[in-house]
């Protein structure tokens, strides 16, 4: 058994899994045709130009070609048969493929070859013959079939041998597989490259952002170190008097001996409270003045875009018994007048309304 035969058997066993399906794939047939045109001259032709029927066994067949005597389309045929193995050659049309194939098989044909209608050149289609599954059935083109039928009718003995060819179809065609493989590798390579590019770009941006943050904090620490500081005394107004002063960061009253920082806007806070605040918020807790900008530290737009959402401006009202936090603006309200008159503390709002 040759290598080609082994390969054909392996492909045949695989193709049997999908042979009865409605898949686009089909199996070609190799036809070898021999006939004599003179006592000393024989013509031999071979081509992979046939197509096995969907319900045909993928097997070899050979014999003398016979055509129907009266009905060339083989629906109600009569063949001049003898003892020599023979293959029926019929034309497509008038009845189903199953009727043609069964009619020839009942008269002893080893295989049936159907050639296409006139005007179709050497086009072939996959025949569907569910009612005739146990005989080799092959379709060939009209040009080739008409030529062989003409030789047989003129009395020329034509011998035909049929061998399984190769599977064809989008999912089995070699060039299609090459194309799909190349396309798959291109798409995969592009996806991996895009993923690596996005990951590298993200890591680069994160590193640049962290570097900018470290540089900004370093500059901010140096600038904050130049702010004016002083130690509160007992006779300072922040520690004495009827009006009580307290740090807006920690909400605690000032006491003598505590170190406070005076911002460029004039507001004072505990040194231990305001320095971390400025490193994080960069603005005065009271008036929202950009302290770092006042100190000559420029904040990049990228850093500002990644900062926390805008906060609501707040005034802390400190008194003897009660303390209220009043937002100056309402970010959810677009009416400027309502923004100026909205308070979180309902009691304070009512008292203000009575005064008006």
C-alpha positions as CSV (number, residue, x, y, z in Angstrom):
1,X,0.0,0.0,0.0
2,X,1.5,3.3,-1.2
3,X,1.9,6.5,0.8
4,X,-0.9,8.2,-1.3
5,X,-3.3,5.3,-0.5
6,X,-2.6,5.5,3.2
7,X,-3.1,9.3,3.1
8,X,-6.3,8.8,1.3
9,X,-7.6,6.3,3.8
10,X,-6.7,8.6,6.7
11,X,-8.5,11.5,5.1
12,X,-11.4,9.2,4.1
13,X,-11.9,8.2,7.8
14,X,-11.8,11.8,8.9
15,X,-14.1,12.9,6.1
16,X,-16.6,10.3,7.0
17,X,-17.3,12.3,10.2
18,X,-18.6,15.1,8.2
19,X,-19.5,13.4,4.9
20,X,-23.2,13.3,5.7
21,X,-23.4,16.9,7.0
22,X,-24.6,19.9,5.1
23,X,-21.0,21.3,5.1
24,X,-19.7,23.1,2.1
25,X,-16.8,20.6,1.9
26,X,-16.7,17.9,-0.8
27,X,-14.4,15.2,-2.1
28,X,-12.9,15.3,-5.6
29,X,-12.6,12.3,-7.9
30,X,-9.6,11.5,-10.1
31,X,-10.7,10.2,-13.5
32,X,-8.5,8.2,-15.8
33,X,-10.0,7.6,-19.3
34,X,-8.5,5.4,-22.0
35,X,-9.7,4.7,-25.5
36,X,-8.2,3.7,-28.9
37,X,-8.5,5.8,-32.0
38,X,-6.6,3.4,-34.2
39,X,-5.1,-0.1,-33.8
40,X,-1.7,1.4,-32.9
41,X,-2.8,4.6,-31.1
42,X,-4.4,4.8,-27.6
43,X,-5.4,8.0,-25.9
44,X,-5.0,8.2,-22.1
45,X,-6.4,11.1,-20.1
46,X,-6.2,11.7,-16.4
47,X,-7.6,14.7,-14.4
48,X,-8.9,15.5,-10.9
49,X,-12.1,16.8,-12.5
50,X,-14.9,14.8,-10.8
51,X,-16.8,15.4,-7.6
52,X,-18.2,12.6,-5.4
53,X,-21.8,12.7,-4.5
54,X,-22.6,13.5,-0.9
55,X,-24.0,10.0,-0.2
56,X,-21.4,8.1,-2.3
57,X,-18.8,5.8,-0.8
58,X,-15.3,7.2,-1.4
59,X,-14.0,4.1,-3.2
60,X,-12.3,3.1,-6.4
61,X,-14.3,1.9,-9.4
62,X,-13.4,1.0,-13.0
63,X,-14.9,-0.5,-16.2
64,X,-16.2,0.2,-19.7
65,X,-18.4,3.3,-20.1
66,X,-21.9,2.7,-21.2
67,X,-24.6,5.2,-22.0
68,X,-28.4,4.6,-22.0
69,X,-29.7,3.4,-25.4
70,X,-32.9,5.5,-25.5
71,X,-32.9,7.9,-22.6
72,X,-29.6,9.8,-22.3
73,X,-30.6,11.2,-18.9
74,X,-31.0,7.8,-17.5
75,X,-34.4,8.1,-15.8
76,X,-35.9,5.0,-17.5
77,X,-32.7,3.6,-19.1
78,X,-31.7,0.5,-21.0
79,X,-28.1,-0.5,-21.3
80,X,-26.5,-2.9,-23.7
81,X,-24.6,-4.7,-20.9
82,X,-22.3,-7.7,-21.1
83,X,-20.1,-9.6,-18.8
84,X,-17.5,-6.8,-18.7
85,X,-17.6,-4.5,-15.6
86,X,-19.2,-1.2,-16.7
87,X,-19.8,2.3,-15.5
88,X,-23.0,4.2,-16.5
89,X,-22.7,7.7,-18.0
90,X,-25.9,9.7,-17.8
91,X,-26.9,13.3,-18.3
92,X,-28.3,15.5,-15.6
93,X,-32.0,16.4,-15.7
94,X,-35.7,15.1,-15.9
95,X,-35.4,13.1,-12.6
96,X,-33.5,13.0,-9.3
97,X,-30.0,11.8,-8.9
98,X,-31.2,8.9,-6.8
99,X,-33.5,7.6,-9.6
100,X,-30.7,7.7,-12.2
101,X,-28.2,6.0,-9.9
102,X,-30.6,3.2,-8.7
103,X,-31.8,2.6,-12.3
104,X,-28.1,1.9,-13.4
105,X,-27.3,-0.1,-10.3
106,X,-30.3,-2.4,-10.9
107,X,-28.9,-3.3,-14.3
108,X,-25.4,-4.1,-12.9
109,X,-23.4,-0.8,-13.0
110,X,-20.4,-0.6,-10.7
111,X,-20.6,3.2,-10.6
112,X,-22.6,6.0,-12.1
113,X,-21.1,9.2,-13.6
114,X,-23.5,12.1,-14.2
115,X,-22.4,15.0,-16.4
116,X,-24.0,18.5,-16.0
117,X,-26.5,20.2,-18.2
118,X,-25.6,22.0,-21.5
119,X,-24.1,25.4,-21.2
120,X,-22.4,24.9,-17.9
121,X,-19.0,24.1,-19.2
122,X,-17.0,21.8,-16.8
123,X,-18.8,23.0,-13.7
124,X,-19.7,20.4,-11.1
125,X,-21.9,20.3,-8.1
126,X,-22.2,18.0,-5.1
127,X,-25.0,15.5,-5.8
128,X,-27.5,14.7,-3.1
129,X,-28.8,11.1,-3.5
130,X,-30.1,9.9,-0.1
131,X,-32.0,7.0,-1.6
132,X,-28.9,5.6,-3.4
133,X,-26.1,5.5,-0.9
134,X,-24.3,2.3,-1.7
135,X,-22.8,2.9,-5.1
136,X,-20.0,5.1,-6.3
137,X,-21.5,8.2,-7.8
138,X,-19.5,11.0,-9.4
139,X,-20.4,14.2,-11.3
140,X,-18.3,15.6,-14.1
141,X,-18.6,18.7,-16.3
142,X,-20.8,19.0,-19.4
143,X,-18.0,19.4,-21.9
144,X,-16.1,16.4,-20.7
145,X,-19.3,14.2,-20.3
146,X,-20.6,15.1,-23.8
147,X,-17.3,14.2,-25.4
148,X,-17.1,10.8,-23.7
149,X,-20.8,10.1,-24.5
150,X,-20.2,11.0,-28.1
151,X,-17.2,8.5,-28.3
152,X,-19.3,5.7,-26.8
153,X,-22.3,6.3,-29.2
154,X,-19.9,6.3,-32.2
155,X,-18.8,2.8,-31.1
156,X,-15.5,3.6,-29.4
157,X,-14.8,1.5,-26.3
158,X,-14.0,3.9,-23.5
159,X,-12.6,2.7,-20.2
160,X,-12.9,4.8,-17.0
161,X,-11.2,4.4,-13.7
162,X,-12.2,6.4,-10.7
163,X,-10.0,7.1,-7.6
164,X,-10.7,9.3,-4.6
165,X,-9.0,12.7,-4.9
166,X,-8.8,15.2,-2.0
167,X,-11.2,17.1,0.2
168,X,-12.1,20.6,-0.8
169,X,-13.9,23.4,0.8
170,X,-13.2,26.6,2.8
171,X,-12.3,24.6,5.9
172,X,-10.1,22.1,4.1
173,X,-8.5,24.0,1.2
174,X,-4.8,24.3,1.7
175,X,-4.5,27.9,0.6
176,X,-7.5,28.8,2.8
177,X,-5.8,27.2,5.8
178,X,-2.6,29.1,5.0
179,X,-4.5,32.3,4.8
180,X,-6.4,31.7,8.1
181,X,-3.2,30.7,9.9
182,X,-1.4,33.9,8.7
183,X,-4.4,36.0,9.6
184,X,-4.6,34.4,13.1
185,X,-0.9,35.0,13.8
186,X,-1.2,38.6,12.5
187,X,-4.2,39.3,14.7
188,X,-2.5,37.6,17.7
189,X,0.7,39.5,17.2
190,X,-1.2,42.8,16.9
191,X,-3.2,42.1,20.0
192,X,-0.1,41.2,22.0
193,X,1.8,44.3,20.7
194,X,-1.2,46.5,21.5
195,X,-1.4,45.1,25.1
196,X,2.3,45.6,25.6
197,X,2.1,49.1,24.3
198,X,-0.8,50.0,26.5
199,X,0.9,48.4,29.6
200,X,4.2,50.1,28.9
201,X,2.5,53.4,28.3
202,X,0.5,53.1,31.6
203,X,3.6,52.2,33.5
204,X,5.5,55.1,32.0
205,X,2.7,57.5,32.9
206,X,2.5,56.2,36.4
207,X,6.2,56.6,36.9
208,X,6.2,60.1,35.4
209,X,3.2,61.0,37.6
210,X,5.0,59.7,40.7
211,X,8.2,61.5,39.8
212,X,6.3,64.7,39.3
213,X,4.5,64.3,42.6
214,X,7.8,63.6,44.4
215,X,9.4,66.6,42.8
216,X,6.3,68.8,43.6
217,X,6.3,67.7,47.2
218,X,10.0,68.3,47.5
219,X,9.7,71.8,46.1
220,X,6.6,72.4,48.3
221,X,8.4,71.4,51.4
222,X,11.2,73.8,50.7
223,X,8.6,76.6,50.0
224,X,6.6,75.8,53.1
225,X,9.7,76.1,55.1
226,X,9.9,79.8,54.1
227,X,6.5,80.6,55.6
228,X,6.4,82.8,58.6
229,X,6.0,80.9,61.9
230,X,5.6,82.2,65.5
231,X,5.0,80.9,68.9
232,X,1.8,82.1,70.6
233,X,2.1,84.0,73.9
234,X,-0.5,84.5,76.7
235,X,-1.2,88.1,75.7
236,X,-1.7,87.3,72.0
237,X,-5.2,87.9,70.6
238,X,-5.5,84.3,69.4
239,X,-5.3,83.1,73.0
240,X,-7.1,85.8,74.9
241,X,-10.1,88.1,74.4
242,X,-13.8,87.6,74.0
243,X,-13.5,86.1,70.5
244,X,-12.2,82.6,70.5
245,X,-9.8,81.5,67.7
246,X,-9.3,78.0,66.6
247,X,-7.4,76.1,63.9
248,X,-9.7,75.3,61.0
249,X,-7.8,72.1,60.3
250,X,-7.9,70.4,63.7
251,X,-10.8,72.5,65.1
252,X,-9.1,73.2,68.4
253,X,-8.5,76.5,70.2
254,X,-5.1,78.1,70.2
255,X,-3.1,77.9,73.4
256,X,0.0,79.8,74.6
257,X,3.2,78.1,73.6
258,X,1.9,76.5,70.4
259,X,3.7,77.1,67.1
260,X,1.6,78.5,64.3
261,X,2.3,79.2,60.6
262,X,1.1,82.4,58.9
263,X,0.1,81.8,55.3
264,X,0.6,84.3,52.5
265,X,-3.1,85.1,52.7
266,X,-2.7,86.1,56.4
267,X,-4.6,83.2,58.0
268,X,-2.8,81.2,60.8
269,X,-2.9,77.5,61.6
270,X,-1.1,75.1,63.8
271,X,2.3,74.4,62.1
272,X,1.8,70.6,62.6
273,X,-1.7,70.8,61.0
274,X,-1.1,73.1,58.0
275,X,2.1,71.7,56.6
276,X,0.6,68.2,55.7
277,X,-2.6,70.0,54.5
278,X,-0.6,72.2,52.1
279,X,1.3,69.2,50.8
280,X,-1.9,67.5,50.0
281,X,-4.4,70.3,49.3
282,X,-2.0,73.1,48.4
283,X,-4.6,75.8,49.3
284,X,-5.6,77.7,52.4
285,X,-8.4,75.9,54.3
286,X,-10.2,79.2,54.9
287,X,-10.1,81.3,51.7
288,X,-8.8,78.6,49.2
289,X,-5.9,80.8,48.2
290,X,-3.3,78.9,46.3
291,X,-0.4,79.1,48.8
292,X,2.1,77.1,46.8
293,X,1.6,79.3,43.8
294,X,2.1,82.3,45.9
295,X,5.4,80.8,47.1
296,X,6.5,80.3,43.4
297,X,5.7,76.6,43.2
298,X,3.9,75.8,39.9
299,X,1.5,72.8,39.8
300,X,1.4,70.9,36.5
301,X,-2.0,70.6,34.8
302,X,-1.7,66.8,34.8
303,X,-1.3,66.7,38.5
304,X,-4.3,69.0,38.9
305,X,-6.5,66.8,36.7
306,X,-5.8,63.8,38.9
307,X,-6.4,65.7,42.1
308,X,-9.5,65.1,44.3
309,X,-12.9,66.5,43.2
310,X,-13.6,70.2,43.9
311,X,-14.6,70.8,47.5
312,X,-17.3,73.0,48.8
313,X,-16.1,76.2,50.4
314,X,-16.9,76.3,54.1
315,X,-16.9,79.0,56.8
316,X,-16.5,77.8,60.3
317,X,-18.5,80.0,62.7
318,X,-17.3,79.6,66.2
319,X,-19.3,80.9,69.2
320,X,-19.7,80.4,72.9
321,X,-22.2,77.5,72.7
322,X,-22.8,76.5,69.1
323,X,-20.7,76.0,66.0
324,X,-22.1,75.8,62.4
325,X,-20.5,74.8,59.1
326,X,-22.0,76.8,56.3
327,X,-21.3,76.0,52.7
328,X,-20.9,79.1,50.5
329,X,-21.9,77.3,47.3
330,X,-24.1,74.4,46.5
331,X,-22.4,72.4,43.7
332,X,-25.6,70.6,42.7
333,X,-27.5,73.9,42.2
334,X,-26.8,76.1,39.2
335,X,-28.7,79.1,40.6
336,X,-26.2,81.6,42.0
337,X,-28.8,83.3,44.2
338,X,-29.8,79.9,45.8
339,X,-26.2,79.0,46.2
340,X,-25.6,82.0,48.3
341,X,-28.6,81.4,50.5
342,X,-28.4,77.6,51.1
343,X,-27.3,76.3,54.5
344,X,-26.7,72.9,55.8
345,X,-27.9,73.9,59.3
346,X,-31.7,74.3,59.3
347,X,-31.8,76.2,62.6
348,X,-29.3,78.7,61.3
349,X,-31.2,79.1,58.0
350,X,-34.4,79.7,60.0
351,X,-32.8,82.3,62.2
352,X,-31.4,84.1,59.2
353,X,-34.8,84.2,57.5
354,X,-36.4,85.8,60.6
355,X,-33.7,88.4,60.6
356,X,-34.5,89.3,57.0
